[in-house]
Amino acid sequence: MDSKTIMKCDLKEATFVIPIRIESSDRLRNVITTTAYLLENFDTNIIIKEVDSESIFENEALPILKDILDVNVNVNHIFEKSDEPLFHRQKVLNEMIMEADTKIVINYDCDVLLPLESYDEAYQSILHHTYDIVYPYGSGMYQYQVQATDDIVSHFLQTLDFSYLEKHSKKHTSDFGWVQFFNRKVYIDGGLENENFKAYAPEDKERFYRFATLGYNIGRINDCVYHLEHSRGENSWFSNPYMQSNMDEWEKIRGMNRDKLLQYYSNQNYLVKYKK
């Protein structure tokens, strides 16, 4: 990467929590790209937790990051060895949320990029108590699905030219996934991530519905989100064997009012270990 002087955006009171399982070469490229983008442009905290049979991040991503970056690779990488084929993303997220010690936590998909201003606006909105939760992209046709290659992401990281990514993208809808900025206390008080969802699931819809129904102040930034496309297996598509039970969980919860949600989440066994 060409050396350049960058004034980093101050996100010191935030922690990006990024759950990963690197199952393909395009997912590896995406993890490298998004991590490099965050490290070069933000003064912040990053926790990456990887659950797999071996650490692809340490063996393959980390050496590349150290080679291409002009900044320190200051990432708290946690590796948990597991031969379980399905990736329990919600559990991994909860563990990182509890590991974080900042006022703000950012539930961050490793395949996602946002314009620099979107991160700062979302961060400031929570830091100054304008919102409890911020979705830093619009609802509707606000997603660019980027058909990335090594050359495309390399050019982007050197130029930060989002219009270049757009030339290699198609527009699509966005709704509740990708990335959310949370007041950490609100995240915990509201029940964290629902660990009854396993692997690919409608947890993004449930999360929005729950925190809105509980009365938290949710904001949006009507800007675009850039999703680096990747191949999809059981952990990121409807072929997930837990899909039916996940849908049943969502159908049950979407009919609950505020009082029923509070009662339901006060009795979730998975929350006991975090309350301790």
C-alpha positions as CSV (number, residue, x, y, z in Angstrom):
1,M,0.0,0.0,0.0
2,D,1.3,3.5,-0.9
3,S,2.4,5.5,2.2
4,K,0.0,8.3,2.9
5,T,-0.8,10.7,5.7
6,I,-4.2,10.1,7.2
7,M,-5.8,12.0,10.0
8,K,-7.6,9.2,11.9
9,C,-11.1,9.7,13.1
10,D,-11.4,9.5,16.9
11,L,-13.6,6.6,17.9
12,K,-11.7,5.8,21.1
13,E,-14.9,5.2,23.1
14,A,-16.0,2.5,20.7
15,T,-15.1,-1.1,20.2
16,F,-15.8,-2.9,17.0
17,V,-16.8,-6.5,17.7
18,I,-16.3,-8.7,14.7
19,P,-17.1,-12.4,14.7
20,I,-15.4,-14.4,12.0
21,R,-15.1,-17.8,10.4
22,I,-13.0,-17.6,7.3
23,E,-14.5,-20.3,5.1
24,S,-13.4,-19.2,1.6
25,S,-10.8,-17.1,-0.2
26,D,-13.2,-14.3,-0.9
27,R,-14.1,-14.1,2.8
28,L,-10.4,-14.0,3.7
29,R,-10.0,-11.0,1.3
30,N,-13.0,-9.3,2.8
31,V,-11.7,-9.7,6.4
32,I,-8.3,-8.3,5.3
33,T,-10.0,-5.4,3.5
34,T,-12.4,-4.3,6.2
35,T,-9.8,-4.7,9.0
36,A,-7.2,-2.7,7.0
37,Y,-9.8,0.0,6.4
38,L,-10.7,0.3,10.1
39,L,-7.1,0.3,11.3
40,E,-6.0,3.0,8.8
41,N,-8.8,5.4,9.3
42,F,-9.9,5.1,13.0
43,D,-8.4,5.6,16.4
44,T,-10.5,2.9,18.0
45,N,-10.7,-0.6,19.5
46,I,-11.2,-3.8,17.6
47,I,-12.0,-7.3,18.9
48,I,-12.0,-10.1,16.4
49,K,-13.1,-13.4,17.7
50,E,-12.5,-16.4,15.4
51,V,-14.0,-19.8,16.1
52,D,-12.7,-22.6,13.9
53,S,-10.6,-25.7,13.8
54,E,-7.5,-23.5,13.0
55,S,-6.8,-19.8,13.0
56,I,-6.9,-18.6,9.4
57,F,-6.8,-15.0,10.6
58,E,-3.5,-15.6,12.4
59,N,-1.9,-17.8,9.7
60,E,-3.0,-15.9,6.6
61,A,-4.7,-12.6,7.3
62,L,-2.4,-11.2,9.9
63,P,0.8,-11.5,7.9
64,I,-0.8,-9.7,4.9
65,L,-2.1,-6.9,7.1
66,K,1.3,-6.4,8.6
67,D,2.8,-6.3,5.1
68,I,0.4,-3.8,3.5
69,L,-0.3,-1.4,6.4
70,D,1.7,1.6,7.4
71,V,0.1,1.4,10.9
72,N,0.3,-1.1,13.7
73,V,-2.1,-4.0,13.5
74,N,-3.6,-3.2,16.8
75,V,-6.4,-5.9,17.0
76,N,-7.4,-8.0,19.9
77,H,-7.7,-11.3,18.1
78,I,-9.3,-14.1,20.1
79,F,-9.2,-17.6,18.7
80,E,-11.3,-20.4,20.0
81,K,-10.6,-23.9,18.6
82,S,-13.8,-25.7,17.6
83,D,-14.6,-28.5,15.1
84,E,-18.3,-27.6,15.2
85,P,-19.3,-27.0,11.5
86,L,-21.9,-24.3,12.4
87,F,-20.8,-20.9,13.5
88,H,-22.8,-19.6,16.5
89,R,-22.4,-15.9,15.7
90,Q,-24.7,-14.6,18.4
91,K,-22.8,-16.4,21.2
92,V,-19.5,-15.1,19.8
93,L,-20.9,-11.5,19.6
94,N,-22.1,-11.7,23.2
95,E,-18.7,-12.8,24.5
96,M,-17.0,-9.9,22.7
97,I,-19.6,-7.4,24.0
98,M,-18.8,-8.5,27.5
99,E,-15.1,-8.3,26.8
100,A,-15.4,-4.7,25.6
101,D,-15.0,-1.9,28.1
102,T,-16.0,1.1,26.1
103,K,-19.3,3.1,26.1
104,I,-20.1,2.1,22.6
105,V,-19.9,-1.3,20.9
106,I,-20.3,-1.8,17.1
107,N,-21.7,-5.1,15.9
108,Y,-19.7,-5.3,12.7
109,D,-20.0,-7.7,9.7
110,C,-16.5,-8.5,8.4
111,D,-17.8,-8.0,4.8
112,V,-19.0,-4.4,5.2
113,L,-17.6,-0.9,4.5
114,L,-19.2,2.5,5.1
115,P,-18.2,6.0,4.2
116,L,-16.0,7.5,6.8
117,E,-18.6,10.1,7.8
118,S,-21.2,7.5,8.6
119,Y,-19.0,6.0,11.3
120,D,-18.3,9.3,12.9
121,E,-22.0,10.5,12.8
122,A,-23.2,7.2,14.3
123,Y,-20.5,7.3,17.0
124,Q,-21.2,11.0,17.9
125,S,-25.0,10.3,18.1
126,I,-24.6,7.7,20.7
127,L,-21.7,9.4,22.6
128,H,-23.8,12.5,23.1
129,H,-27.0,10.5,23.9
130,T,-29.0,11.5,20.8
131,Y,-29.7,7.8,20.2
132,D,-29.2,4.5,22.0
133,I,-28.7,2.6,18.7
134,V,-27.8,3.7,15.2
135,Y,-28.1,1.9,11.9
136,P,-25.5,3.8,9.8
137,Y,-27.3,3.2,6.5
138,G,-30.8,3.8,5.0
139,S,-33.7,1.3,4.8
140,G,-34.4,0.6,1.1
141,M,-32.1,0.7,-1.9
142,Y,-29.1,1.7,0.1
143,Q,-26.9,-1.3,-0.4
144,Y,-24.1,-1.7,-3.0
145,Q,-23.3,-5.4,-3.6
146,V,-19.6,-5.2,-4.5
147,Q,-18.2,-7.9,-6.8
148,A,-14.7,-7.5,-5.4
149,T,-11.4,-8.7,-6.6
150,D,-7.9,-8.4,-5.2
151,D,-7.2,-5.5,-7.6
152,I,-10.5,-3.7,-6.8
153,V,-10.0,-3.8,-3.0
154,S,-6.3,-2.8,-3.3
155,H,-7.3,0.2,-5.4
156,F,-10.0,1.1,-2.9
157,L,-7.7,0.9,0.1
158,Q,-5.2,3.2,-1.6
159,T,-7.7,5.8,-2.8
160,L,-10.8,5.4,-0.5
161,D,-12.8,6.0,-3.6
162,F,-16.3,4.6,-3.0
163,S,-17.4,5.6,-6.5
164,Y,-14.8,3.1,-7.8
165,L,-16.5,0.3,-5.7
166,E,-19.9,1.4,-7.1
167,K,-18.7,0.8,-10.6
168,H,-18.2,-2.9,-9.7
169,S,-21.5,-3.2,-7.8
170,K,-25.2,-3.5,-8.2
171,K,-27.7,-1.7,-6.0
172,H,-29.9,-3.8,-3.7
173,T,-32.0,-3.3,-0.6
174,S,-30.8,-2.9,2.9
175,D,-32.7,-3.3,6.1
176,F,-31.4,-4.4,9.6
177,G,-28.1,-6.2,9.2
178,W,-24.5,-5.3,8.3
179,V,-23.5,-3.1,11.3
180,Q,-25.1,-1.4,14.3
181,F,-23.7,1.1,16.8
182,F,-24.9,0.4,20.3
183,N,-24.7,2.1,23.7
184,R,-23.1,-0.9,25.4
185,K,-25.2,-0.7,28.5
186,V,-28.4,-0.6,26.4
187,Y,-27.2,-3.7,24.5
188,I,-26.7,-5.6,27.7
189,D,-29.9,-4.3,29.4
190,G,-31.9,-5.2,26.3
191,G,-30.8,-8.8,26.3
192,L,-27.7,-8.8,24.1
193,E,-27.9,-11.1,21.1
194,N,-30.4,-13.9,21.2
195,E,-28.4,-17.1,21.3
196,N,-31.4,-19.2,20.5
197,F,-30.6,-18.3,16.9
198,K,-27.9,-20.4,15.4
199,A,-25.8,-19.7,12.3
200,Y,-27.8,-18.0,9.5
201,A,-31.0,-16.6,11.0
202,P,-33.5,-13.7,11.0
203,E,-31.7,-12.3,14.1
204,D,-31.3,-8.9,12.4
205,K,-35.1,-8.5,12.2
206,E,-35.5,-9.7,15.8
207,R,-32.8,-7.4,17.1
208,F,-34.5,-4.3,15.6
209,Y,-38.0,-5.4,16.6
210,R,-36.9,-6.1,20.2
211,F,-35.0,-2.9,20.9
212,A,-37.7,-0.8,19.2
213,T,-40.5,-2.5,21.2
214,L,-38.5,-2.1,24.4
215,G,-38.6,1.7,23.8
216,Y,-35.0,2.5,23.0
217,N,-34.2,5.4,20.8
218,I,-33.1,4.1,17.4
219,G,-31.6,6.3,14.7
220,R,-30.7,5.8,11.0
221,I,-28.2,7.5,8.7
222,N,-29.6,7.6,5.2
223,D,-26.3,6.7,3.5
224,C,-25.2,3.6,1.6
225,V,-23.6,0.4,2.9
226,Y,-21.1,-1.5,0.8
227,H,-21.2,-5.3,1.1
228,L,-18.2,-7.2,-0.3
229,E,-19.9,-10.3,-1.8
230,H,-18.7,-13.8,-0.9
231,S,-19.6,-17.4,-1.4
232,R,-22.3,-18.8,1.0
233,G,-22.4,-22.0,2.9
234,E,-24.6,-23.2,5.8
235,N,-23.4,-20.4,8.1
236,S,-24.6,-17.7,5.7
237,W,-27.5,-19.0,3.8
238,F,-30.9,-20.7,4.1
239,S,-29.3,-24.1,4.0
240,N,-28.6,-23.8,7.7
241,P,-30.0,-26.9,9.3
242,Y,-31.3,-24.7,12.2
243,M,-33.3,-22.5,9.9
244,Q,-36.7,-23.8,10.9
245,S,-36.1,-23.5,14.7
246,N,-34.6,-20.0,14.0
247,M,-37.8,-19.0,12.1
248,D,-39.9,-20.4,14.9
249,E,-38.0,-18.3,17.4
250,W,-38.6,-15.2,15.4
251,E,-42.3,-15.9,14.8
252,K,-42.7,-16.3,18.6
253,I,-40.9,-13.1,19.5
254,R,-42.4,-10.9,16.8
255,G,-45.8,-11.2,18.5
256,M,-44.6,-10.1,21.9
257,N,-45.3,-6.6,23.4
258,R,-42.9,-4.8,25.7
259,D,-43.9,-6.6,28.9
260,K,-43.8,-10.0,27.3
261,L,-40.4,-9.3,25.8
262,L,-39.0,-8.2,29.2
263,Q,-40.4,-11.4,30.8
264,Y,-39.1,-13.6,28.0
265,Y,-35.5,-12.2,28.1
266,S,-35.4,-12.2,31.9
267,N,-35.7,-16.0,31.7
268,Q,-33.1,-16.8,29.1
269,N,-30.6,-19.2,30.5
270,Y,-27.8,-18.0,28.2
271,L,-27.9,-14.6,29.9
272,V,-27.1,-16.0,33.3
273,K,-23.4,-16.3,32.6
274,Y,-23.1,-12.7,31.4
275,K,-24.9,-11.3,34.4
276,K,-22.3,-12.9,36.6
